[in-house]
């Protein structure tokens, strides 16, 4: 009984305090004019929801500590709730629009894939508060507690793009776990490197566009420039190479960064599995070269899983790839000794005559190999024909003798 009475008295006390706060605020408002300072608003809106509802004073709870730590606290309440000019304020309160204070961001978002998806699906796709959090607790992006702080941004984007259910429902890839296991994700989360690429580094923040949209930072022809914001030296090498030159000439099939490194699951180039797979990656475009490479010693030991052997980029370079006719190419005749010397000691002039992509079918390019291969094929065929005929004759002779032989005599062959 004592406990119940105590709780009842406590509840009445909360209600009394809330009513007193309202009355005091009303008196102050009547004396001082329109309520402008956040302290005036928070005298009601910071009341805990149960007490506030019991007193009938407020319709929305605002956490005072959360509000004072936000970027909006310096502007006061009426900067956003501009239809409130005094107390009591009108009901319902007009919905706050971001466009008044953030016109550039609002305009950029209006043309984004998120806004387009919202219009198409007839539902609310990620908007301002989905990424920035509580409207009264929005923090600066430089604040470590902000939802868009670099260390926190992948988790924020991952609330949608890390959900298999949402990915299946709306048809977008579940990329969050891929990113977290990538070199960018590990550098950010494990090493705490704020310079590591995040979602916004590649896709933008508000004007995120579909990868098939020419405006998108991840549109095929824009990928080198997007990656080049961080990898400037590699971008320069790429543009100087044959792949970059083809892209600049308008060849839409020319390889870009994501063709070799993927978009989200980017691995460290020193990882064995990635190195072994690079041959097949290059072979996606250079199918004939892939087949001829696999016929060589280098290709055969690569198939066995050996790491310490030459692969495509070992000879041609990783980004500044040039044709052999270019004097700056690593596979140009004057440079072959230096290229081969990276793995082989004591390289001689005769050593660099090694054919890295032999093609036994090309008589003009490899006449010796062409005739040797054909001779060996004919020799092999002749051996099989000769011994096939020999075996057939021997078997026939054995069967005939077996029939003529006296069963009481031992068999003769």
Helices and strands as residue ranges (DSSP letters): H 2-32, H 38-45, H 49-55, H 64-68, G 73-75, G 98-100, H 103-110, H 113-121, H 128-132, H 150-161, H 164-170, H 176-180, H 183-189, H 199-203, G 220-222, H 223-228, H 232-240, H 242-248, H 257-261, H 272-283, H 287-294, H 297-303, H 312-316, G 333-335, H 336-340, G 351-353, H 367-404
